[in-house]
């Protein structure tokens, strides 16, 4: 049945017979593309275009006009949202590695150019200059390692799979009343970890926790470095949740099941922190409780927001206790 509606640009009255709501056509009078509105009225009148003044001379019947001048565009269907799986995770990891390698190579070229005036001079001067450049480049690398994977995840979710980023990763707005218990949970786990480390220290088993762990070097490199490490640790908590219990967990759960996804993600999360702990076994075991508890929260609440709250409160408590230790003892900070 023909549909009657008006052009949204010039107001001309239009009656079409073979178009549906959502189809496109070109208005005869303003020569602009319009879309048949959903509110078009069904009518028994013959198809025509009529200007706003409804003059009879402007009316053109269907056989004379529509067969020659009406431009009908194909209906464009919207993209269908889809889930990602193991294949998408592998592509994300490979893409992240490639981009990070290129990013690192560009920084290496910049360092080489900056060091070119010092070639052939005393090695001590070269080493000091390299240390200075390293202090400048290191924050850039760390920020790049956070932003690049996050951008690739956003691109995969929104462009490749046509999903809303927050909805797909289960990031929801949390009421203030719901924040408190998970924040307290993170604080409690951090307090237990610190208590265990203190007991190990007083029991004469400090050799189980290496003093030269990379994470300790961050603490011993000056107040500015500790402040930078504090910011990065809080940012890393958000990225790690989006990457591990968000994107990877969702993909593995879609391809296999929740149990397999939870085991794999928890194991990878624990092992990826091992180098920061100097490959020591006891510090690694201390990460297990927070990793398992956050994964249980992810499965039970089906929300990444609560995982972020718990993780950030855990990291924040450890950082706060570190600053308190430094403020009280004045060590082991060595101001640069």
N, C-alpha and C positions, 0 to 999 in steps of 0.2 A: 504494500500500500504506500502511496506517495507520502512524503514527510514535508511539513511546512515549518520554516524557521526564518530568522533574519540574519543577515551578514553582521558580524560583530564589529566590522570596520566602518562600513558606509550605511548600514541599516536597511539595505535592500531586502525585499521579501523574496524568498527562494522556495521553490517546490521541486523536490527531486523524487524520482520513482525507484531507482535501483541502488541508492546509497543507504547505508546503515549508520546509526550513531557511532561516531568515532572515525568514519571515513573522511578523507580530505577531498577538496575540490577548489577550483579557482573561481572567485566571484567575477562576473562579467563586467561589473561597473567600476569596482576599485582595483581589479586585477591583482588581488591579494589572496593568498591561500588561506582557507578557513576549514574548520572541522564541523561536521554535522553534530549538533549538540545532542546530549542525552534527552533534553527536554523538548525535542522536536515533536510537533503535533501531527498526528495522522489525519489525512484529508483525502477527499475524492476528487479534488481539482486536478487539472492537467499540469504536468511539470512546466515551470517557467521561472524566469528571473523578472522581478518587477522593482523599479526604483522606489525611493521613499515617497515620492509624490503620487504613486499609484496611477500615473497617466497611462491611458490605453495605448498610446503610441510607443511606449517603452516596453510593452509586453511582447515577448517573443515565444511562440508556441514550441512545444517539445520537438516535433520532427525537424523544424527548421534550424533550431539552435543547438540542441543537446548533441545531436549526432556529429557536429562539426567542431564546436568550440569548448564543450565541457571537458575539463581535464580531470580524470579520476586517478587517484594515486592508490597504490596497493596498501592494504591495512598492515600496519607495523605492529606485530605482537611484542609485548614486553618480554624482557629476559626472564627466564625461569630460575629462581634461586636453587642452588644445589649445595650438597655437603661435600667436604673435602675428605680425602683419605690418605693412605700411606704414600701414594704417588705424589700427592701435593706436598706432603711433608718432605719427601726426598728432594723434590724440586726446590723447595724453600731453602733447605740446608745447602744444596749445591749453589743456588743463586747467591746466598749469603756469603759463602766462601769465595766465590768469584769476585763479588763486589768488594769484599774486605781485602782480598789480595790486591786488586787494582788500586784501592784506596791506600793501602800500605806502600805499594810501589811508588805512587805519586808522592807520598810523604818522604820516601827514601830519596827520590830525585831532588826534592826540595832541600833535604839535608845535605846531599852531595853538593848542590850549588852553593849552599850557605858555608860549607866547609872548604870550598875550593881555594880561598885565599890562604888557608892554613896548611896546605900541602907542602911538605918539605921542611917544615919548621920543627921546633922541639916537640917531642912526643908528649911531654907534660902539658904543654899549651893546648895541643890537639885534644888530649883527654879531657881537660877542663872544659874546652869548648863543646865537646860532644856531650858531656854531662849537662851543660847548660841547655843545649838544644833538646836533649832528651827530656829534661824537666818541662820544656815548653810543649813538645810534641806528644808526650804521654797523655795529658788530658784530652787532646784532640782525638787520639786513637781511642781512648775509652768512651768518649762521647759518640764517636763513629760506630763503635761496637754496639752501642745501645740504639742509636737512631736508625741505622741501616736495617737490622733485622725487624725492627718495629714497623718501618715503612713497607718492607716486603710482605709482612703479615697483613698489614692494612690493604695493600694492593691485591693480595691473593683473595682475601675475604670479600672485598667490595667490588673488585673488577673482574676477577676470574670466576667467582662463585656468586656474585650479585646478591650479597647478603648485607644487612645492616651490621656494622662492625661490633657495636656493643651488644646487640641482641644475639648475634651468632656466637660470640665468645662468653655469653652469659654475664655481662657486666651490667649490673643493675644499680639503681639508686637505693641506698640503704638508709633507713630511719635512724635517728640518733640513738634511740633506745636499743637498736640491734647492734650498734657499733661497740658499745661498752663491753659485752661479754667476750667478744672475739679479741678486742684490744687487751683485755685483762688476761685472756688465754695466752696471747703472745708474750706478754710481760712475764707471766708465770713460768712459761717454758724457758725463757731466757734466764730467769733467776735460778732455775734448777740447774741449767748448764753451767752458769758461773759458780754455783755452789759445789758442783761436782769437780770442777777444775780447781777450786780452792782446796777441797779435801785432798785431791791428788797432790797438790803442792805441799800441804802441811804433812802429808803422810810420807814424804820423802820419795815420791814417785814422779818427780818433775821431769825425769829423763824420758817419760812416756810422751811428753808434750815438747817437741823441739822448740828451741828458742829462736831459731833462724827461719821460722815459717815466713813465707812471703807476706802474709797478712800482718805479721808483727813488724815487718820492715816499714809498712805504711804508717804504723803507729809511731815508729821511732824516727821519722824523717822530718819532724818539725810541726809546729802548730798549724801552719798553712796547709801542709800536706794532710794532716789529720782532718782539718775542716773540709778539704776537697774529698777525702775518702768518705766522710760522713754523708755528704750530698750524693756521691756516687752509689753508696750502699743503699740509700733510700730509693733512689731511682732504679737501681738494679732489682729491688724487690718487686716493683711494678712490672718491669720487663720480663723477669723470670716467670711471674704468674701468667702473663699474657702468652709467653712462648710455650712454657711447659704444660701448665694445667689449663691453659686456654686453647691455643691452636693445636699443639701436638696431641693433647689428651682427646680433644674433640675428633681429630682425624683418626686416631687409633681406635677410639670407641666406635666410630662409624664403620671402619673396616673390620674390626674384630668384636670386642666386647669391653665392658667397663672394667672388669677385673684385670684382663691382660693389659689394657691401656694404663691402669693405675700402677701396676707392678713395673712396667717399662719406664713410665715417666718418673716414678719415684727413684728407681735405680739410676737413671741417667742424671737426675737432679743431684743426687748424692755424689756420684762419681765426678761430675763436672766441677764440684767444689774441692775435690781432693788435692789438686795441684796448689791451691791457695793455702792448704794446710800442711804443705811440705811432705805430702804423701804419708803422713803419720796416721796410724790406725785409730788411736783413742779420739783425737779431734774429729775424725771422720764418723765414728760411732755416735758422737754427740750431736751430729746433724740429723741422724736417723729419726729421733722423735718428732722434731718439727716438720720434717718432710712427710712422715706418715700421717700426722695429725692434720696438716693442711690438705692432704689428698682426701682424707675422710670427710673433711668439711666440704670439699669440692663435690664429692659424690652425694653426700647427704642433702646439702642445700641447693645443689645444681646452680651455683652462682659463684662467679670468680671474685665478686666484690668482697665477700667474707674472707676469702683466701688472701687477698691483698691487705686487708685490715690486719689479719693475724701476722702475716709475714712482715709488714712494715713495723708493727708494734714490737715484734721479736728483734728485728734489726735495730730499731730505734732504742730499745732497752739496752742492748749490748753496747751500742755506741755511747749512750748516756753514762753507763757504768765505766766505760773506758775514759771518757772525759773526766768523770769524778775521780778515778784513780790517778789520772795525770795531775788534776788540780790539788789533790791531797798530798801525793808523794813527790810531785815535781819530776818524776821519771816514769818511763825510760826515754822521754822526749829529749832529743838532741837538736836544739834549735839550729836551723841552717842559716 
